[in-house]
Amino acid sequence: MAGLMVNVDHVATVRQARGINEPDPVIAAALAELAGCDGIIVHLREDRRHIQNRDLELLRKTVTTTLNLEMAAVPEMIKIARTVRPDMVTLVPEKREELTTEGGLEVIHNRKSLKRVVKELRGVGIVVSLFVDPYQKQIAVSKEEIGADCVEIHTGAFSEAKDLTQEKRELDKIIEAVEVASRLELGINAGHGLNYHNIKKLVTIKEIEEFSIGHSIVARAMLVGMERAVREMLTLIRG
């Protein structure tokens, strides 16, 4: 049975819009856990556009499930991760001008530097995942040359498909990527752009261990509350 990791970045986005102290992503994370989610995700960006260092530090003290830190593979973030010690780090590409992460890591061309970062983080007991596009070679290199524990398969192209034909093509890519990751004995997560409708087609892929979902849950929570929004997504994932 797949799990659900809830990303609370956009709770912080609303807070930062006014530069005050509410809504608090730490409280939102606690409510998500009370609703039954399996973990909390935050992306500490270099420009600190939403999640702040304070949030990460408090979450490390309060999260009772799994704390997954999304971050760029840069020295500042590596130092923070080594200090805070989240349960998991997901390495993601990052561009300052993007609204949200636009694609997976280019692991093939950056294999040497990523291998060093993965080794350093694993050396202090942190599980390391790479956010990758659903391409078989990228996934093979993630395991065989870089030494990652897990991959999070980027579902953005599937989520943004304009018609059923394109959606089916992107779903097939995800299925093939999952099969490769499973053969390599990688942990398998999936996320980006998933919502209460398109998740139904991915939960049939039994090898996916966890879904990482943020925006759609936070958007729904603004209307119905965080606990209800999380429980409704869990119902879809767990059947």
N, C-alpha and C positions, 0 to 999 in steps of 0.2 A: 504494500500500500504506500503510495507516494505521500510525501510530506509537503508542508507549505511554509516557506520562508517569507515573512512580510517585510517589505521595504518601507521604512517610515520617512524617507527623504522629503517627500512632498508635504508632510506635516511641518517640517522645518522650513520649507519654501514659503508657506503661508505666514509663518512667524517672521521670517526675514523680510517679508514685504513691508512690514511695519517697523521692523527693528526693535521689537519689544520681546517679551518673554513667553508669549503664548500664541498659538497652541504649542505645547511642549512634546517633542517627539519621544522623550523618555516615558512620559505618561501614556502616550499612544502605544508604545511598545508593550508596556505592562498590560494594557487592555487587550492587545492582540494575543498576548500569551494567555491571559485569562480565558479568551475565547477558544484556545486550543491549538494555536499555531505551533510549528516545530522550531521556529527560529526567527531572529530579527536581523535584517540587513540594513546597513547604512553605507553610503558612499561619501567618504571624506575627500572632497575635491580640493585641488591645490588652491583654487580661488575662494574656497569656503562659501560658496553661494547658498548653501542650505545647512547641512550638518556642520556643527562646530566641534572643536576639540573637546569642549565641555560636555557635549552630548555623548561622544564616544566614551569618555572617561566614566560618566555616570551609567551608561548602558553596561559597561563592563562590570560595574558593581551590582547592577540590578537584574540584568537578564538571567533568567533561570533555565532557558532552553539553550539554543546555540546562537552565538553572536558572530555574524559574518560581516567582515569589513571589506567593502569594495574599495579598491585604490589603484592608482597608477604605480607602475614599478619604478619609482624614483626614490632617491636617497632619503628625502624628508619623510615620505610615507613609510618607508621601510623602518626608519628609526622609531616612528610613532607605533607601528605594529609591534616591534620588538619590546617596546615599553608597556603598551596597553595589554598585549597578549589576547587578542580575540581568539575564539575557538577556530575560526576559519578566516582566511584571506582569499578574496577573489580578485585576481589581477585583471584590470580592464584598461582599454585604451582611453585616453582622455584628451579632448581638445577644449580650450577655454571658450570658444565661440559656440559650441554645440549646446542645444537645449537639453539633450539627454544623450547617453552613449549611443553612437550611431552604428557601430559594428563591432565585430570580434577583434581580438588581438591578432596581429600578424606574427604568428609564432614561428613560422619557418625562417623568415629573414632575421628574427630577433632571438633565435634559439640560444645563442651563447649568453647573452645578457640575462635572459629569462631563467636560464638554468642556474646562474649564480644567485639570482634573487630567490628562486624556489628553494635552493639549498640552504640559504641563510635563514629563511623563515621556518622551514621544516626543522632546522637545527635547534630552534627554541620551542619546538613542540606545536607549531601552528600548522593545521591542515591547509594545503594550498590548492586552489582551483583556478583554472584559466578560462576566461570568457572567450569562447571561440565561435566562429561561424560554422555551420554544419557542413564542413568539407572533410573528407576522410583523411587526407594527408595532414591537415592541421591537427587533427585529433591524434593521429599516430605519433607525430613529432612531440606533442604535449606529453605523452607518456614515455616514449622510448628514448627521446633525447633530452627532454627538459626535466622529466621526473616529477610531474604534477601528480597529486593524489586524485584530483577530480577535474572534470570539465563542466562548465555551464554552457550549454548550447544556446546560441543566440537565436531567438525565435522571431526577431523583428520582421524579416522578409515574409514569413508566414502570416504574422499578425496584420501586416499592412497590404496583403494581397488584394488586388482590385476585383478579382472575379474567382469563381470556383476552380477554373483551370489553373490559374497561377497558384492558388492556395494548395491545390493537390500536388503541384510540382514542388512547392516548398515543403510541404508535409513529407513527401517522399525523401527529400534531402535530409530532413531531421531523422526520419526512421533509419536511413542508411548510416547516418552519423552515430546514432545511438547503438546500432549493431556493432560498429567498429569499436566504440568506447567500451561496450560490454565485453567483447572478445579480449580487449586489452586489460580488463579488470579495473577500469577507472570508475570512480564514483561519477554518477551522471545526474546533473541538475539541468534545468531549462528555464529560460526567462527572457523577457523583454516584449512589451506590448501585449501581454496576455490579459484577458478579461473574462467576464462571466459567460461569454458566448463561445469564444474560440477555444477556451480551455477544454471544452467537451471533446474535441477531436484529439487532444494530446494525452488525455488521461488513459486512453486505450493503449498507449505505449508503456507497457508494464515495467520496462527497464529504467524508466525515468524515476529517480529516487525522490527528488524534490523539485518543486516549482517555486521560482522566485518572482513574486508579484508585488508591485507597489502602487503605481498610479491608479489603477482601476479600483483597488481596495480603498485607498484614501479618498478617491472621488465619491465612492458609494458611502463611505463612512461619514462624509459631510452631510449626507441626507438621512441616513438611518442609524448612524453610530458605529464606532469601530468594532465593537464586539459582534454585532449583527452582521456587519460586512464581512468579517473574517469567518464567522460560522457559515455564512452562505457559500463562500468560496470553498471552505473545507467540505461542505456537503457535495459540491460538484466534483471535487478531487477524489474524495473517499467513497462516493457513491451511496 
